[in-house]
Amino acid sequence: MTRLRLGILISGRGSNMEALLAAAKAPDYPAEAVLVLSNRPHAKGLETARNQGIEAKAVDHRQFGKNREAFERELNTALKEAGAEVIALAGFMRILTPWFVQQWAGRMINIHPSLLPKYPGLDTHQRAIDAGDAEAGCTVHWVTEGVDEGAIIGQASLPIKADDTADTLAARILPLEHQLYPEALAKACAEIRRRDEP
Ligand code: GRF
């Protein structure tokens, strides 16, 4: 089986990236990690990836000022040079322009810590608590131009407890993210393969 070459975009801790790297170590997993990119030079995840022998680079968005496309062209070049065929956003905290999204349309997925379509954007855990929701969770979806709007690939949920804070809820959802993301990426790879078949 040929495996799709995977680029992972991060901004920080990189625990979801780690879950993907761990899954991609299995020879029968449908993707192999070829590059990790961070918009923050000091992201902990860069170090983690390098320690695992994965090429990891920073493209510091601050060097490009307001020129988001110039920043993204740099990301795109690095991804193309690495031969990436599928991209997983894993805690990547920059909104992508339509230009970049179109470059990777149908080949880029994201993990978001809410049960989309509820709570796109930030502060998802607090918003779920404030709304009195019975459950919360995480979603993996295709990336489209609208933030956190693309078709859903998979979700995982758990009950919100009466004494949950945003922090305790986030901490309980995180392991669900780590389980969901590799499964959802495998599904996405299967879909890309089906689409690419002549
Ligand atoms: C995760 O909760 C993810 O869902 C969100 O940002 C967080 C990133 O955490 N998009 P990590 O960097 O993967 O540890």
Residues whose N, C-alpha, C, O or C-beta is under 5 A from the ligand:
A	BS01	GRF	G12 R13 G14 S15 N16 M17 A90 G91 I111 H112 P113
